[in-house]
Amino acid sequence: MKNFTFSKWLFLLMLFAILGADEAFSQTGLASPSAFSNSSATPVTLTGTPPSNRRFISSSSWSFVSGPQTISVGSTSFSPNQTSNNNSVAATASFPSGAVAGTYTFKLNYTVTTNSGGTTSTTGSLNVTVTVSNPSAPVGCNGQFYVSHGPISGSTGSTLLEKLSFSGLTITPNSFGLNPGSIGFNAMGINPIDGYIYAIRYPASGAKAHLLKIGSGGINEVDLGAIPALSNDEIAYSACFDADGTFYFTTQSGRFFKIANPISSLTAILISGSGFDSFADIAINPVDGQMYGTTNGNTGWLYKINKTNGVRTSVSGVPNLGGSNFFASLFFDEIGQMFGYRSDGPFYLISKTNGALTSAGNGTSYSGADGCSCSFGRVFHDLTGATICPTQLNQHPVFNITVSVTNQSSGQKT
């Protein structure tokens, strides 16, 4: 019995040692980004990481394995080198604009040391996958109101998006799916030119904030890249679009910027270098083009803003909002009425003359909130997926288009 017990425990000890060795020498691989749409060319960084106190050495390399089309992979590099423990091996997979949607697999064939001194090694391989989808549809320029909310938690935060519906004085939030998610952002607006939401992503520590594009359905969060004009760690809190597609935004550093065409550019032009640090949101009247802004103060919280030079003119903001109940979201309807969604839930019609408030509904209390809508009266067509181009088989295609028309005046039009 004793011999049996001793043998049994010896066997278990050996098994544990084997399993422990396998665990100790487990390599990891990462593709970044691992999911995106094919609306633009996208470089994907493939990175392999060795176990602690081990290193990858010669003959470790990344390669394309399978996918809907062949993707080129650049040369593999070691960081910092092949002689330092805890190094990494990386390569770039270059996905072209319009890459076929589907799942792509890449392989790292590696040689890795099995002791801290690097005198012994083993070989193996690991795979990573990348998912490519077709572009998401635009949300449209149709007067719909959206609100974002969540902690100011960095570029990988948990900002959520709600689509608000109104029934009398009751406001109901409807969750708007974000994919891939886990992206922190603020300062958003809807572009009347292409119908997508654009927002400014919170910066990673020590880095610049990025421009984000949000659509409807599929992989609908697309990081467009860093905004060069911003300083490292500079956060944007308020933003809006003009009728011509110009994107305006303010930052916690008090600066006021515009991007003339965010569809194709990340170039932000500085309009004013100070005075905008307390602005919670901005919006533009679609009737006369005047910009308004709200601050996080209890009184004197409403301003007219000159879009050309950033000069601010106080409109008073008659009511004392009290505490921290500032207007986190500001927007207009098609006839130029200004509305605000307060951080503690109430929804108001705001006088453009003196800031007087008229109750217009009640909703949910949010923290770290921003809001946007598009009310420029643009007829917007989403033809995604429609068979509209002639082919040899169908030289005269017929298809239906649904058009929503909004009257920008308070009178009847015929």
Residue pairs with C-beta under 8 A, 6 or more apart in sequence:
24 51
25 51
25 54
25 112
25 114
25 122
26 51
27 48
27 49
27 50
27 51
27 108
27 110
27 112
27 124
27 126
28 48
28 49
28 126
29 46
29 47
29 48
29 49
29 108
29 126
29 127
29 128
30 46
30 47
30 48
30 49
30 128
31 44
31 45
31 46
31 47
31 93
31 106
31 128
31 129
31 130
32 44
32 45
32 47
33 42
33 44
33 130
33 180
33 223
34 44
34 128
34 129
34 130
34 131
34 180
35 130
35 131
35 132
35 133
35 179
35 180
35 219
36 42
36 95
36 131
36 132
36 133
36 219
36 222
37 132
37 133
37 134
37 135
37 136
37 218
37 219
37 222
38 95
38 97
38 98
38 99
38 100
38 101
38 132
38 133
38 134
38 135
39 97
39 135
39 222
40 97
40 222
41 94
41 95
41 96
41 97
42 95
42 99
43 92
43 93
43 94
43 95
44 92
44 93
44 94
44 95
44 130
45 90
45 91
45 92
46 62
46 73
46 90
46 91
46 92
46 93
46 106
46 108
46 128
47 88
47 89
47 90
48 56
48 60
48 62
48 88
48 89
48 90
48 108
48 110
48 126
49 88
50 56
50 85
50 86
50 87
50 88
50 110
50 112
50 113
51 112
52 86
53 85
53 86
53 116
54 85
54 86
54 112
54 113
54 114
54 115
54 116
55 82
55 83
55 84
55 85
55 86
55 87
55 112
55 113
55 118
56 78
56 82
56 87
56 88
56 89
56 110
56 111
56 112
57 82
57 111
57 112
57 113
57 118
57 121
58 82
58 111
59 109
59 110
59 111
59 123
60 76
60 78
60 89
60 108
60 109
60 110
60 111
60 112
61 76
61 89
61 91
61 108
61 109
62 73
62 76
62 89
62 90
62 91
62 93
62 106
62 107
62 108
63 73
63 106
63 107
63 109
64 70
64 71
64 72
64 73
64 93
64 104
64 105
64 106
65 105
65 106
65 107
65 127
66 104
66 105
67 100
67 102
67 103
67 104
67 105
67 130
68 99
68 100
68 101
68 102
68 104
68 132
69 99
69 100
71 93
71 94
71 95
71 99
71 104
71 106
72 93
72 94
73 91
73 92
73 93
73 94
73 106
74 91
74 92
74 93
74 94
75 91
76 89
76 90
76 91
77 89
77 90
77 91
78 87
78 88
78 89
79 87
79 88
79 89
79 90
80 87
81 87
83 118
85 113
85 116
85 118
89 108
89 110
93 104
93 106
93 130
95 130
95 132
99 132
100 132
101 132
101 133
101 134
102 131
102 132
103 129
103 130
103 131
103 132
104 129
104 130
104 131
104 132
105 127
105 128
105 129
105 130
106 127
106 128
106 129
106 130
107 125
107 126
107 127
108 125
108 126
108 127
108 128
109 123
109 124
109 125
110 123
110 124
110 125
110 126
111 121
111 122
111 123
112 121
112 122
112 123
112 124
113 119
113 120
113 121
114 120
114 121
114 122
131 219
133 218
133 219
134 218
135 215
135 218
135 384
136 215
136 216
136 217
136 218
136 219
136 220
137 215
137 216
137 217
137 382
137 384
138 194
138 195
138 196
138 215
138 216
138 380
138 382
139 146
139 190
139 195
139 196
139 197
139 214
139 215
139 216
140 195
140 374
140 380
140 382
141 190
141 191
141 192
141 195
141 374
141 375
141 376
141 378
141 380
142 374
142 380
142 404
142 406
143 333
143 334
143 373
143 374
143 375
143 406
144 163
144 373
144 374
145 163
145 164
145 329
145 331
145 341
145 371
145 372
145 373
146 161
146 162
146 163
146 164
146 176
146 188
146 190
146 197
146 371
146 372
146 373
147 161
147 162
147 164
147 173
147 328
147 329
147 341
147 366
147 369
147 370
147 371
148 159
148 160
148 161
148 162
148 185
148 186
148 188
148 199
148 369
148 370
148 371
149 159
149 160
149 162
149 366
149 367
149 368
149 369
149 370
150 157
150 158
150 159
150 160
150 184
150 367
150 368
151 157
151 158
151 184
151 367
151 368
152 184
152 186
152 202
152 235
152 368
153 159
153 184
153 202
154 184
154 202
154 203
154 204
154 205
155 183
155 184
155 201
155 202
155 203
155 204
155 207
155 210
156 182
156 183
156 184
156 204
157 182
157 183
157 184
157 185
157 202
158 181
158 182
158 184
159 178
159 183
159 184
159 185
159 186
159 368
160 175
160 178
161 175
161 176
161 178
161 214
162 173
162 174
162 175
162 176
162 364
163 173
163 174
163 175
163 176
164 171
164 172
164 173
164 174
164 341
164 363
165 171
165 172
165 174
166 172
166 361
168 361
169 359
169 360
169 361
169 362
170 361
170 362
171 347
171 361
171 362
171 363
171 364
172 363
173 363
173 364
176 216
177 217
177 220
178 214
178 220
178 221
179 218
179 219
179 220
179 221
180 219
180 221
181 221
183 201
183 212
183 221
183 223
184 201
184 202
185 199
185 200
185 201
185 202
185 212
186 199
186 200
186 202
186 235
186 236
186 237
186 368
186 370
187 199
187 200
187 236
187 237
187 238
187 239
187 249
187 250
187 370
188 197
188 198
188 199
188 200
188 214
188 239
188 370
188 371
188 372
189 197
189 198
189 199
189 239
189 240
189 241
189 247
189 372
189 374
190 196
190 197
190 198
190 241
190 372
190 373
190 374
191 197
191 198
191 241
191 245
191 247
191 262
191 263
191 374
192 241
192 243
192 245
192 374
192 376
192 378
192 380
193 244
193 245
193 263
194 245
194 263
195 374
195 380
195 382
196 213
196 214
196 215
197 213
197 214
197 215
197 372
198 211
198 212
198 213
198 214
198 239
198 241
198 247
198 262
199 211
199 212
199 214
199 239
199 370
200 209
200 210
200 211
200 212
200 227
200 236
200 239
200 249
201 209
201 210
201 211
201 212
201 223
202 209
202 235
203 209
203 210
203 230
203 232
203 233
203 234
203 235
205 233
206 232
206 233
207 226
207 232
207 233
208 226
208 227
208 228
208 230
208 231
208 232
208 234
209 226
209 227
209 230
209 234
209 235
209 236
210 223
210 224
210 225
210 226
210 227
211 223
211 224
211 225
211 227
211 259
211 262
211 266
212 221
212 222
212 223
212 224
213 221
213 222
213 224
214 220
214 221
214 222
215 222
224 262
224 266
225 266
226 266
227 259
227 266
227 268
228 266
228 267
228 268
229 257
229 267
229 268
229 269
229 270
230 236
230 251
230 257
230 268
231 253
234 251
234 252
234 253
234 255
235 251
235 252
236 249
236 250
236 251
236 252
237 250
237 251
237 252
237 279
237 280
237 281
237 370
238 249
238 250
238 279
238 280
238 281
238 282
238 293
238 370
239 247
239 248
239 249
239 250
239 282
239 370
239 372
240 247
240 248
240 249
240 281
240 282
240 283
240 284
240 291
240 330
240 372
241 247
241 248
241 284
241 374
242 248
242 284
242 289
242 307
243 284
243 286
243 289
243 376
243 378
245 261
245 262
245 263
246 258
246 259
246 260
246 261
247 258
247 259
247 262
248 256
248 257
248 258
248 271
248 282
248 284
248 291
248 307
249 256
249 257
249 258
249 259
249 268
249 282
250 256
250 257
250 276
250 277
250 279
250 282
250 293
251 257
251 276
251 277
252 277
253 277
254 273
254 274
254 275
254 276
254 277
255 270
255 272
255 273
255 274
255 276
256 270
256 271
256 272
256 275
256 276
256 305
256 310
257 268
257 269
257 270
257 271
258 268
258 269
258 271
258 307
259 265
259 266
259 267
259 268
259 269
260 267
260 269
271 307
271 308
271 309
271 310
272 309
272 310
272 311
275 310
275 312
276 293
276 310
278 295
278 296
278 297
279 293
279 294
279 295
279 296
280 294
280 295
280 296
280 326
280 327
280 328
280 330
281 293
281 294
281 327
281 328
281 329
281 330
281 370
281 371
282 291
282 292
282 293
282 294
282 305
282 330
283 291
283 292
283 293
283 330
283 331
283 332
283 338
284 290
284 291
284 292
284 307
284 332
285 291
285 292
285 332
285 336
285 338
285 352
286 332
286 334
286 336
286 375
286 376
286 377
286 408
287 335
287 336
287 408
288 336
289 307
290 304
291 304
291 305
291 306
291 307
292 302
292 303
292 304
292 305
292 315
292 330
292 338
292 352
293 302
293 303
293 305
293 312
293 330
294 301
294 302
294 303
294 317
294 326
294 327
294 330
294 340
295 301
295 303
295 326
296 324
296 326
297 317
297 326
298 320
298 321
298 322
298 323
298 326
299 317
299 320
299 321
300 314
300 316
300 317
301 317
301 321
301 326
301 327
301 355
302 314
302 315
302 316
302 317
302 350
302 355
303 312
303 313
303 314
303 315
304 312
304 313
304 315
305 311
305 312
305 313
306 312
306 313
315 352
315 353
315 354
315 355
316 354
316 355
317 354
317 355
318 351
318 354
318 355
318 356
319 355
319 356
319 357
321 327
321 342
324 343
325 342
325 343
325 344
326 342
326 343
327 340
327 341
327 342
327 343
327 348
327 350
328 341
328 342
328 343
328 366
328 369
328 370
328 371
329 340
329 341
329 369
329 370
329 371
329 372
330 338
330 339
330 340
330 341
330 350
330 371
331 338
331 339
331 371
331 372
331 373
331 375
332 338
332 339
332 373
332 375
333 339
333 375
334 375
334 377
334 406
334 407
334 408
335 408
335 409
335 410
336 352
337 349
338 349
338 350
338 351
338 352
339 347
339 348
339 349
339 350
339 360
340 347
340 348
340 350
340 357
341 347
341 363
341 369
341 371
342 348
343 365
343 366
343 367
343 369
344 365
345 362
345 363
345 364
345 365
345 366
346 359
346 361
346 362
346 363
347 359
347 360
347 361
347 362
347 363
348 357
348 358
348 359
348 360
349 357
349 358
349 359
349 360
350 356
350 357
351 357
351 358
375 406
377 406
377 408
379 403
379 404
379 405
380 404
381 401
381 403
383 401
386 399
386 401
387 394
387 397
387 399
388 397
388 399
389 397
390 396
390 397
391 397
407 413
